[in-house]
Amino acid sequence: MTTTSRKSARAKFAISFVIVIGLLATAVGVAGAGTAPQTPGFDGKTIKVSGLGFATNFADAAVGAQARFEKANDTNELKGVKIDFGEFADDKSDATTSVNEARRLVEQDGVFAIVPMVSSTAPGDYLNLKKVPYFGWGFDKSYCGTGDQLYGLGFDGCVLPPSPKVVPDFAAGTAFKYATDTLDIKHPTIAGIGTDSASGNTAMQSFIAQATGSGFKVVWAKHSLPAPPAVVGDYSPYAQQILASNGGKGPDVVWIASGVSDSLGLPKALTAAGYQGTIITSLYADALLKPLAGTYAVAPIAPFEQHSAGTDAMVADIKAFKPDAKPSTTMAVGYFSADFFIKAVKKAGLEHLTREAVQNAAAHMTYAIPNAVGPTQFPRGFQALNTYCAAMVKDADGSAWTVAVPYTCTNHFSKVKGDTSEVG
């Protein structure tokens, strides 16, 4: 080969080498420009989330969550990063559907997190395996456990721990306080009813311990209502059983730990059977004022009627998103779940945001909006050992809620005796 040929070959090789290096640099630059390949659901500018739960009872939770996300996006709260809410998937209160819907959201839609999660059949095993954070109302056992590794983050922590040794005082003692202070009953009696399900069993076990610990005498407690999606056609047999308790005198207070259908149908049956005592549900919602006339509700949030800065700001955000919205506990649940998620993201930091970072941030923080919800201290919240707060409201005639017992908090816990989940 001549000297000229060798020079030409070296020149071609050098050019080729430069081109290859340039292509590699370009490829590396493209791959490293964002965090999408490393962080599913986050491309550096948008965080993808969706909700999951039983739409029949909790569809309004999506409204509350979207309102909080819109506020964050409009105010640039996450400094150039937007939250994209995809959908609220209906799990129909069915365990298999819950897992399938979660798998679709995670593996097909590529969400970063599930917000809000409002399901009694939450697919916690799957989401923890995939390390996908889910923020919601912690009434499912998947929010409960020891340590700090759970990816289920409840704004009020673990609400119904399976086989608990102690439980926080009965709804912050609100029902007992009302019975003794307002109704002037020195030794009030109470009956409770829930659903025939694993969560219903746990709820009644917790109810008995909480009610007894706060001072009530529990005269009847059963988890006998068919679990959703089953619908009860006639509530009169349940009403008669409750009225036959307490030596045939019936209880001073009836607590209904169930969903919308039961909480609307059973009070009517009790009233029709002649019951004149206090009926309590968890359905604190303006849209249900008429059908709930004459009942009370205990909520884990400060009543809207208290007009604290936190609740007023939440209502304003909800109304800005959906002007005709009627505030409810479920809307607040969605709002607080989204708010908790946003605060965890901010604590984790956007520069190297991952699902694991968000879980770690949330699992080591105290979540609260002063005088609105919380405080819930993590990781104690995973064990239902945090401060418990609640309020009680009254729907006297179907026209408006009034505050029966203001939002108060307690650190008093009651021991759970054995595994009893039924009385009477």
C-alpha positions, 0 to 999 in steps of 0.5 A: 500500500502506498503512503498516500493510500495509507493516509487516505485509509487513516482519514476514513477511519478517523471520520468513521470513528468521529461519526460513531462517537457522535452517534453514541453521544447523541444516543446517550444524550437522548436517553439521559435527557429525561427520567422516563426510562428509569421512572415509570409514570414520570418523564421529567415534566408530567406525573401520571396518576389514576384513582381506584375504588368502588365507584358506587360509594366513592366516585366523588373522591375523584372530584376531590383529588382532581380539584387538588391536582388542578390547584397544584398545576395552576399555581405551579406548585411542583415547579414546572411539573404537572400532575396528569390524572387519567381516570378513576377505575371502578373495582366494583368492590371485588378483589379480582377486579381490583387486582386486574384494574391495578395491573392495567393502570400500572402495566398498560397505562404506566401510572406513577401512583394510584391516587386516590385509592378508596377500596375495601379490596385494595390490591396491596400485595400487587402494588407493594410487589411492584413498588407503586405508591397508593394514597387514600383512605386506609380502611383496608388492611393493606395500609397496615403493618409494621416497619416503614416499607408499605406503599399504601399511605392513608391520610389518616393512617391504618384505620382497621388494623387486623387483630389489633391489640389496642385501638384509638378511642371510639371516633375520638369519643365523639359519640359518647361525648354527645350521648352523655353531654348533650343527651344527658344519658349517664350510662349510654348503650350502643349497637353496631352493624357492619358487612359480612366481609373480612373488613366488616369483621375487623370493623366490628372487632374495632368497634366493640373495643372502641365503644367499650373503651370510650364508656359505652355498653355494647349491647349488640354488634354483628357484621351481618349485612351482605357485602357489596355489590349485594343489595338488601331488599328488606332491612326490617329483620336487621332493625328488629334484631337491634330493637330486641337487644338491651333486654328488649329496650333497644340501644340508645345509639345505633352505629352503621358501619357500612356503605351508602345503600345500607346507611340509607335503608337501615335508618328508615327500617329502624324508624318505621319499627319505632326506634327513637334513639340516635342513628350514626353513619359515616355519610357526611354529604350535602347530596344526602341530606334529605334521605339522611334526615334525622341521623348523625354522621361521624367523620374523620375530618373537620366539618365544613360548617366549622369554617376552618382555614383548611376546610374553607380552602379545600371547599374553594378548590373543589368549587373552582374545579366543579362549581356545582359540587356538593362537598362530602366526606368522600370528596374530602378523602380524595382531596386529602389523598392528593394533598398527601401525595403532593406533599410527599413528592415535594419532600422527595424532590423532583430532581431524582423523583422515583416511586421509592423516594415518594414512599420513603418520604411519605413513610417518614412524615406527619401529614396534616392540614391544621384544623381540617385533617390529621395529624397522622404520624408515620411510620406509626400510622401504619400501626394505627398508633397515631393521634385519632381525630373526628367530628360529629354532625347532625342532619335534623330535618334534611336541610342542613348539617349542624356541628354536634361535636366539633373536630377533636383529637385523642391519644387515648387507646383501648385494649382489644380483648381476644378476637371477639367481633360480635355481641348479642 
